[in-house]
Amino acid sequence: MEEYIFSFANLYQRYLECRKRKRGTINALKFELAAEVNLLNLSTELQNKSYQPSRCVCFVVEKPKLREIIAADFRDRVVHHVLIERLTKIFEPLFIHDSYACRVNKGTHGAVDRLNGKA
C-alpha cells in the first residue's frame, strides 16, 4: 500500500489537484518547469523516508484585510494532498454525521444550515 501512496502515478494525480488553484504562483511555476523530475525525486524521498519539508513562504495580503500569510512550499502542498487523500479514507467513516469542520460538502455553512433546520 505504501508503494502506491508514494508512487509517481499517485503523486502526479495529487500534483494536478494541487496546481488547480496555485498554477500562477512562482513556486508552482518553478515546480512545473521540471514536474516529472520533481515528482520522481519526491517519490524517492517519500519511499526512502528521507523527505524533509521545505521552508514556508511568508507574505502579506491586504484584501479583504491586512494579514500575514504563512504558506507551505508547492512541493510540500503535493505531499499534503497525498496525506489528505489517504487520511480521509481512514477517518471519514469514523466521524459522526454532525461533524462539519474540514469535511467535503460540510463546513461552516453546512453546520449553520443544520442548526437552522435546513439540512
Secondary structure, 3 states (H helix, E strand, C coil): CHHHHCCHHHHHHHHHHHHCCCCCCHHHHHHHHCHHHHHHHHHHHHHCCCCCCCCCEEEEECCCCCEEEEECCHHHHHHHHHHHHHHHHHHHHHCCCCCCCCCCCCHHHHHHHHHCCCC
